């Protein structure tokens, strides 16, 4: 970029400069290059009057512009650019002529022809006439009808001339005897076993199950029968069927996928002559459908939340999402539920709590509660003494009287049997499972 700036006036050949040195940077016949409004202009110089004034060969046709940056281009440099453009144009014309010569050879030649490539190298290959001659020597499609075809074949009945067994990847076994074929197919020892219920046989899924003699009148066939209504436990699936001591007796193990978290063991039998059967169910209790209270006992329950003295809490799968806040001494707020669950095993309508007891099975605290309008539960705990008990069992704590607010004992917790809203995490998971089952049934 040259020094200074220009002032150009529309329809005028006079150019003035500011901070320019026209008399040292330009001479008559040189060029000025300037961009005005995003449009580049190349302007030939007729004469240089001073360091800040010059005259163009022809009037400037662009818009008037002041303070424009500019570049001086010597006449020799521009002549070299013009000469380069002429040389490149001539080179392009030669390339077009070579293309015409190449196509002439490809179209009219009969054998191998040599063509010139754009980079100046040559390539030798067949002309179209040579390709036609070569194709004349190839077999006709109809002449290959008696040969094995690529892809599907429907009329090959034997391969008596095959000396090597087809590999596994080719659809064969890669072997000439059964033992080697099993090894190549990675078949284990079960490939030599028959299916059945006898010793040494492989049991199939649901092996050992029986139906009554009159299936039309039967009232059940198993713990769960896929996509059938009216069974004993339609939210469970049988994971194991075990043969019994006789052909009319068997056992089943079923596991629930619904909210009950149930696992069942069933002892089943059927009559060989009557449309009747018998089933004895035994429900198993485990950590998903029970809770261990603050006294170490297992209780049938869910959803349950454990509340600790400092407001910490612990939920099980069904109570996930419930939170506890310690508001004051012995004052706790349980949120994320819709009141208590009136489980008879937890005291019915006014129950729902399990509090810690001492070694004599005496309650260590009093507990009061209230259910708020939004379903949250306020729990308050108080010190509890036993004045009628011997001195060692009265639960005396210095500074506390019977009925004073007190936190839940630090070494224990209170279990609360809550009722969860329809939109709880657990219920949403079950809705998704149910929807998936319905989708599979529809398909």
C-alpha positions as CSV (number, residue, x, y, z in Angstrom):
1,X,0.0,0.0,0.0
2,X,1.4,3.4,-1.0
3,X,1.7,6.4,1.4
4,X,-1.1,8.8,2.0
5,X,-4.7,8.9,0.7
6,X,-6.4,10.0,-2.5
7,X,-9.3,12.2,-3.4
8,X,-11.1,11.2,-6.6
9,X,-13.9,13.2,-8.2
10,X,-16.5,11.7,-10.5
11,X,-16.1,12.6,-14.2
12,X,-12.7,14.4,-13.5
13,X,-9.2,13.4,-14.5
14,X,-7.6,15.4,-11.7
15,X,-6.5,13.5,-8.6
16,X,-5.3,15.1,-5.4
17,X,-3.4,13.5,-2.5
18,X,-2.9,13.9,1.2
19,X,0.5,12.7,2.6
20,X,1.4,11.3,-0.8
21,X,4.6,11.4,-2.8
22,X,3.4,11.1,-6.4
23,X,6.6,12.6,-7.9
24,X,8.7,9.8,-6.4
25,X,6.3,6.8,-6.6
26,X,4.7,7.4,-10.0
27,X,5.6,8.4,-13.6
28,X,3.6,9.0,-16.7
29,X,2.3,5.6,-18.0
30,X,2.2,4.0,-14.5
31,X,-1.1,2.9,-12.8
32,X,-3.0,3.7,-9.6
33,X,-5.1,0.8,-8.1
34,X,-7.8,2.0,-5.6
35,X,-11.0,0.4,-4.2
36,X,-14.1,2.6,-3.9
37,X,-17.3,1.2,-2.5
38,X,-15.9,-2.4,-2.8
39,X,-15.2,-1.9,-6.5
40,X,-11.5,-2.0,-7.6
41,X,-10.3,0.6,-10.2
42,X,-7.1,0.5,-12.2
43,X,-6.4,4.1,-13.4
44,X,-3.5,5.0,-15.9
45,X,-1.5,8.1,-15.1
46,X,-1.1,10.7,-17.8
47,X,1.2,13.2,-15.9
48,X,2.5,13.9,-12.4
49,X,2.2,17.6,-11.4
50,X,3.5,17.4,-7.8
51,X,3.8,15.2,-4.8
52,X,0.1,15.7,-4.2
53,X,-1.4,16.2,-7.7
54,X,-1.6,14.2,-10.9
55,X,-3.7,13.8,-14.0
56,X,-5.3,10.6,-15.3
57,X,-5.3,9.5,-18.9
58,X,-9.1,9.6,-18.8
59,X,-11.7,10.9,-16.4
60,X,-12.6,8.9,-13.3
61,X,-16.1,7.3,-13.7
62,X,-16.6,6.1,-10.2
63,X,-18.3,7.9,-7.3
64,X,-16.5,10.8,-5.6
65,X,-14.3,9.5,-2.8
66,X,-11.8,11.2,-0.4
67,X,-9.3,9.6,2.0
68,X,-9.0,6.4,-0.2
69,X,-6.1,4.1,0.2
70,X,-4.2,3.4,-3.0
71,X,-1.3,1.4,-4.5
72,X,1.1,2.4,-7.2
73,X,1.7,-0.2,-10.0
74,X,4.6,0.5,-12.4
75,X,3.9,0.1,-16.1
76,X,6.4,-2.7,-16.4
77,X,4.7,-4.7,-13.7
78,X,1.3,-4.4,-15.4
79,X,2.8,-5.3,-18.7
80,X,4.1,-8.5,-17.1
81,X,0.7,-9.4,-15.8
82,X,-0.8,-8.8,-19.2
83,X,1.8,-11.0,-20.9
84,X,1.2,-13.8,-18.3
85,X,-2.6,-13.7,-19.1
86,X,-1.8,-14.0,-22.8
87,X,0.5,-17.0,-22.1
88,X,-2.1,-18.7,-20.0
89,X,-4.8,-18.2,-22.7
90,X,-2.5,-19.7,-25.3
91,X,-1.8,-22.7,-23.0
92,X,-5.5,-23.3,-22.6
93,X,-6.1,-23.2,-26.3
94,X,-3.3,-25.8,-26.8
95,X,-5.1,-28.0,-24.2
96,X,-8.3,-27.8,-26.2
97,X,-6.5,-28.8,-29.4
98,X,-4.9,-31.8,-27.5
99,X,-8.4,-32.8,-26.3
100,X,-9.7,-32.8,-29.9
101,X,-6.8,-34.9,-31.1
102,X,-7.3,-37.3,-28.1
103,X,-11.0,-37.8,-28.9
104,X,-10.3,-38.3,-32.6
105,X,-8.0,-41.2,-31.7
106,X,-10.4,-42.7,-29.2
107,X,-13.3,-42.6,-31.6
108,X,-11.6,-43.6,-34.9
109,X,-8.7,-45.9,-33.7
110,X,-8.9,-49.7,-33.8
111,X,-6.2,-50.8,-31.4
112,X,-4.1,-49.2,-28.7
113,X,-3.8,-45.4,-28.9
114,X,-1.7,-42.9,-27.0
115,X,-3.4,-39.7,-25.7
116,X,-1.8,-36.6,-24.0
117,X,-3.0,-35.8,-20.5
118,X,-3.5,-32.2,-19.1
119,X,-0.2,-32.5,-17.1
120,X,1.8,-33.2,-20.3
121,X,2.2,-36.9,-19.7
122,X,0.8,-39.6,-22.0
123,X,-1.4,-42.6,-21.5
124,X,-1.8,-45.6,-23.8
125,X,-5.0,-47.6,-23.8
126,X,-7.6,-49.2,-26.1
127,X,-9.6,-47.2,-28.6
128,X,-13.3,-47.8,-28.7
129,X,-12.9,-49.9,-31.9
130,X,-10.3,-52.1,-30.0
131,X,-12.8,-52.5,-27.1
132,X,-15.5,-53.7,-29.5
133,X,-13.1,-56.2,-31.0
134,X,-12.1,-57.6,-27.6
135,X,-15.7,-58.0,-26.6
136,X,-16.4,-60.1,-29.7
137,X,-14.2,-62.8,-28.3
138,X,-16.1,-63.2,-25.0
139,X,-18.7,-65.9,-24.3
140,X,-22.3,-65.2,-24.7
141,X,-24.5,-65.3,-21.6
142,X,-26.6,-68.2,-22.9
143,X,-23.4,-70.3,-23.3
144,X,-22.9,-70.1,-19.5
145,X,-26.3,-71.5,-18.5
146,X,-24.8,-74.9,-17.6
147,X,-22.3,-73.4,-15.2
148,X,-22.9,-72.7,-11.5
149,X,-24.0,-69.1,-11.0
150,X,-23.0,-66.5,-8.6
151,X,-25.7,-65.9,-6.0
152,X,-28.8,-68.1,-5.5
153,X,-28.9,-71.4,-7.4
154,X,-32.1,-73.5,-7.5
155,X,-31.1,-76.4,-9.8
156,X,-27.9,-77.8,-8.4
157,X,-28.6,-81.2,-6.9
158,X,-25.1,-82.4,-6.2
159,X,-21.4,-81.3,-6.1
160,X,-19.8,-84.7,-6.8
161,X,-16.7,-83.0,-8.2
162,X,-16.0,-80.9,-5.1
163,X,-12.8,-82.2,-3.6
164,X,-12.6,-79.7,-0.7
165,X,-15.4,-79.1,1.8
166,X,-17.0,-75.6,1.7
167,X,-15.9,-73.5,4.6
168,X,-18.2,-72.1,7.3
169,X,-18.0,-68.7,5.7
170,X,-19.2,-70.2,2.4
171,X,-22.2,-71.8,4.0
172,X,-20.6,-75.2,4.6
173,X,-18.9,-76.9,7.6
174,X,-15.3,-77.1,6.4
175,X,-15.2,-80.8,7.3
176,X,-15.8,-84.2,5.9
177,X,-17.2,-85.9,9.1
178,X,-19.7,-85.0,11.8
179,X,-17.3,-84.6,14.6
180,X,-15.1,-82.1,12.7
181,X,-18.2,-80.3,11.5
182,X,-19.4,-79.8,15.1
183,X,-16.0,-78.4,16.1
184,X,-15.9,-76.0,13.1
185,X,-19.4,-74.8,13.9
186,X,-18.4,-74.4,17.6
187,X,-21.1,-76.7,18.8
188,X,-20.6,-77.9,22.3
189,X,-21.4,-81.2,23.9
190,X,-25.1,-80.3,24.0
191,X,-25.2,-80.9,20.3
192,X,-25.0,-84.7,21.1
193,X,-27.9,-84.5,23.6
194,X,-31.6,-85.1,23.0
195,X,-34.2,-82.8,24.5
196,X,-36.3,-84.3,27.3
197,X,-36.8,-84.8,31.0
198,X,-34.8,-88.0,31.4
199,X,-31.3,-88.0,33.0
200,X,-28.7,-86.9,30.5
201,X,-31.2,-85.0,28.3
202,X,-31.4,-81.3,27.8
203,X,-34.5,-79.6,29.2
204,X,-36.3,-77.1,27.0
205,X,-38.0,-73.9,28.3
206,X,-41.1,-74.8,30.3
207,X,-40.1,-78.5,30.3
208,X,-42.0,-80.4,33.0
209,X,-45.1,-78.3,32.9
210,X,-48.4,-80.1,32.3
211,X,-52.0,-79.0,31.5
212,X,-55.2,-80.6,32.8
213,X,-56.8,-83.3,30.8
214,X,-59.5,-80.8,29.5
215,X,-57.7,-77.6,28.5
216,X,-61.1,-75.9,27.6
217,X,-62.3,-76.0,31.2
218,X,-59.0,-75.3,32.9
219,X,-58.9,-72.2,35.1
220,X,-55.1,-71.7,35.1
221,X,-52.1,-73.1,33.4
222,X,-49.2,-71.4,35.2
223,X,-48.3,-68.4,37.4
224,X,-48.1,-66.3,34.3
225,X,-49.0,-67.1,30.7
226,X,-47.8,-64.4,28.2
227,X,-50.5,-62.0,27.0
228,X,-53.3,-64.0,28.7
229,X,-55.7,-62.5,31.2
230,X,-57.2,-64.1,34.2
231,X,-54.1,-65.9,35.5
232,X,-53.1,-65.9,39.1
233,X,-50.3,-63.4,38.9
234,X,-50.4,-61.6,35.5
235,X,-47.5,-59.2,36.5
236,X,-45.0,-62.0,36.9
237,X,-43.0,-64.2,34.6
238,X,-41.9,-67.8,35.1
239,X,-38.1,-68.0,35.1
240,X,-37.7,-71.7,35.9
241,X,-39.9,-74.9,35.6
242,X,-38.6,-77.9,37.5
243,X,-39.9,-81.5,36.9
244,X,-41.5,-83.1,39.9
245,X,-41.3,-86.6,41.3
246,X,-44.1,-87.8,38.9
247,X,-45.2,-86.8,35.4
248,X,-48.2,-84.9,36.8
249,X,-46.2,-82.7,39.3
250,X,-43.8,-79.9,38.8
251,X,-42.5,-76.7,40.4
252,X,-42.2,-73.2,39.1
253,X,-40.2,-70.1,40.2
254,X,-41.7,-66.8,39.1
255,X,-40.5,-63.2,39.6
256,X,-42.7,-60.1,39.3
257,X,-42.0,-57.1,37.1
258,X,-44.7,-54.9,38.6
259,X,-44.9,-52.8,41.7
260,X,-45.3,-55.8,44.1
261,X,-41.6,-56.8,43.7
262,X,-42.9,-60.4,44.3
263,X,-41.0,-63.6,43.9
264,X,-43.1,-66.8,44.0
265,X,-42.3,-70.5,44.3
266,X,-45.2,-72.7,43.2
267,X,-45.8,-76.5,43.6
268,X,-48.1,-77.6,40.8
269,X,-49.9,-80.7,39.8
270,X,-52.7,-81.8,37.5
271,X,-55.2,-84.6,37.1
272,X,-54.6,-87.0,34.3
273,X,-58.3,-87.8,34.0
274,X,-60.2,-84.6,35.2
275,X,-60.1,-81.0,34.1
276,X,-58.6,-80.0,37.4
277,X,-55.3,-79.1,38.9
278,X,-53.7,-77.8,42.1
279,X,-51.2,-75.1,42.8
280,X,-49.6,-74.1,46.1
281,X,-47.9,-70.7,46.1
282,X,-45.2,-69.6,48.5
283,X,-44.3,-65.9,48.4
284,X,-40.7,-65.0,49.1
285,X,-39.7,-61.9,51.1
286,X,-36.5,-60.0,50.2
287,X,-35.0,-56.6,50.4
288,X,-37.3,-55.1,47.7
289,X,-40.6,-55.9,49.4
290,X,-39.6,-55.6,53.1
291,X,-37.8,-53.1,55.3
292,X,-35.7,-53.5,58.4
293,X,-37.0,-51.3,61.2
294,X,-35.0,-49.4,63.8
295,X,-35.1,-52.4,66.0
296,X,-33.7,-54.8,63.5
297,X,-36.9,-56.6,62.6
298,X,-38.1,-57.3,59.0
299,X,-41.5,-55.8,58.1
300,X,-43.5,-56.3,55.0
301,X,-43.7,-52.8,53.5
302,X,-43.0,-50.5,50.6
303,X,-42.7,-47.6,50.0
304,X,-40.9,-46.7,53.3
305,X,-38.5,-43.9,54.3
306,X,-36.1,-43.9,57.2
307,X,-35.8,-40.6,59.1
308,X,-32.6,-40.0,61.1
309,X,-32.1,-37.5,64.0
310,X,-30.3,-34.8,62.0
311,X,-32.8,-34.8,59.1
312,X,-31.0,-37.2,56.9
313,X,-33.2,-39.8,55.2
314,X,-33.0,-43.1,53.4
315,X,-35.5,-44.2,50.8
316,X,-36.2,-47.5,49.1
317,X,-37.0,-48.0,45.4
318,X,-40.7,-47.1,45.7
319,X,-40.2,-44.0,47.9
320,X,-37.5,-42.5,45.7
321,X,-38.0,-38.8,45.5
322,X,-39.2,-38.2,49.1
323,X,-37.2,-35.7,51.1
324,X,-36.9,-34.9,54.8
325,X,-36.1,-31.5,56.5
326,X,-35.3,-31.1,60.2
327,X,-37.1,-27.9,61.1
328,X,-36.3,-27.8,64.9
329,X,-35.5,-30.1,67.8
330,X,-37.7,-33.2,67.2
331,X,-39.5,-31.5,64.3
332,X,-39.3,-33.0,60.8
333,X,-41.0,-32.3,57.5
334,X,-41.5,-35.1,55.0
335,X,-42.2,-34.0,51.4
336,X,-42.7,-35.7,48.0
337,X,-45.5,-38.0,49.2
338,X,-49.3,-37.9,49.5
339,X,-49.8,-38.7,53.2
340,X,-49.4,-42.1,54.9
341,X,-50.3,-45.6,53.7
342,X,-52.9,-47.3,55.8
343,X,-51.2,-50.6,55.8
344,X,-52.7,-52.9,58.4
345,X,-49.3,-54.3,59.1
346,X,-48.2,-50.8,60.2
347,X,-51.2,-50.0,62.5
348,X,-53.9,-49.2,60.0
349,X,-55.4,-45.7,59.5
350,X,-53.5,-44.1,62.5
351,X,-50.3,-46.1,62.0
352,X,-47.5,-45.8,59.5
353,X,-44.6,-45.4,61.9
354,X,-42.1,-47.7,63.5
355,X,-40.2,-46.1,66.4
356,X,-37.0,-47.3,68.2
357,X,-37.4,-49.3,71.4
358,X,-34.9,-50.2,74.2
359,X,-33.7,-53.6,75.1
360,X,-36.9,-54.2,77.1
361,X,-39.0,-53.4,74.0
362,X,-40.1,-50.1,75.5
363,X,-40.6,-47.1,73.2
364,X,-37.7,-44.6,73.5
365,X,-39.8,-41.6,72.2
366,X,-43.3,-40.3,71.8
367,X,-44.3,-39.5,68.2
368,X,-47.0,-37.2,66.9
369,X,-47.8,-36.3,63.3
370,X,-50.1,-34.3,61.0
371,X,-50.8,-34.6,57.3
372,X,-50.6,-31.3,55.5
373,X,-52.9,-30.2,52.7
374,X,-50.3,-30.8,50.1
375,X,-49.7,-34.4,51.3
376,X,-46.5,-33.7,53.2
377,X,-46.2,-35.0,56.7
378,X,-45.1,-33.2,59.8
379,X,-43.5,-35.5,62.4
380,X,-42.7,-34.5,66.0
381,X,-40.8,-36.6,68.5
382,X,-40.7,-36.2,72.3
383,X,-38.7,-37.7,75.1
384,X,-40.5,-40.7,76.7
385,X,-39.9,-42.1,80.2
386,X,-41.3,-45.2,81.9
387,X,-41.9,-44.2,85.5
388,X,-43.6,-47.5,86.4
389,X,-40.5,-49.5,85.2
390,X,-37.5,-50.3,87.4
391,X,-34.9,-47.4,87.6
392,X,-32.6,-48.9,85.0
393,X,-35.4,-49.1,82.5
394,X,-37.1,-45.7,83.0
395,X,-35.2,-43.9,80.1
396,X,-34.1,-41.0,82.3
397,X,-32.0,-38.4,80.6
398,X,-30.6,-35.4,82.5
399,X,-32.2,-32.1,81.5
400,X,-35.2,-33.8,79.8
401,X,-38.6,-34.5,81.1
402,X,-41.3,-36.8,79.7
403,X,-42.9,-35.1,76.7
404,X,-40.1,-32.6,76.0
405,X,-39.2,-32.2,72.3
406,X,-36.2,-34.3,71.5
407,X,-34.5,-35.5,68.3
408,X,-34.7,-39.1,67.1
409,X,-32.0,-41.1,69.0
410,X,-28.7,-40.7,67.2
411,X,-28.1,-44.5,67.1
412,X,-31.5,-45.2,65.5
413,X,-34.2,-43.9,63.1
414,X,-38.0,-43.8,62.6
415,X,-39.5,-45.8,59.7
416,X,-42.4,-44.1,57.9
417,X,-44.8,-45.9,55.6
418,X,-45.8,-43.3,53.0
419,X,-48.1,-43.2,50.1
420,X,-46.5,-42.1,46.8
421,X,-48.1,-39.8,44.1
422,X,-49.1,-41.1,40.7
423,X,-46.2,-39.2,39.2
424,X,-43.5,-40.6,41.4
425,X,-40.3,-42.0,40.0
426,X,-41.3,-45.6,40.8
427,X,-44.8,-45.2,39.3
428,X,-43.4,-43.7,36.1
429,X,-41.0,-46.6,35.7
430,X,-43.9,-49.1,36.1
431,X,-46.0,-47.1,33.6
432,X,-43.2,-47.4,31.1
433,X,-42.9,-51.1,31.7
434,X,-46.6,-51.6,31.3
435,X,-46.7,-49.5,28.1
436,X,-43.8,-51.6,26.7
437,X,-45.7,-54.8,27.5
438,X,-48.8,-53.5,25.8
439,X,-46.8,-52.5,22.8
440,X,-45.3,-56.0,22.5
441,X,-48.7,-57.6,22.9
442,X,-50.1,-55.4,20.1
443,X,-47.2,-56.4,17.8
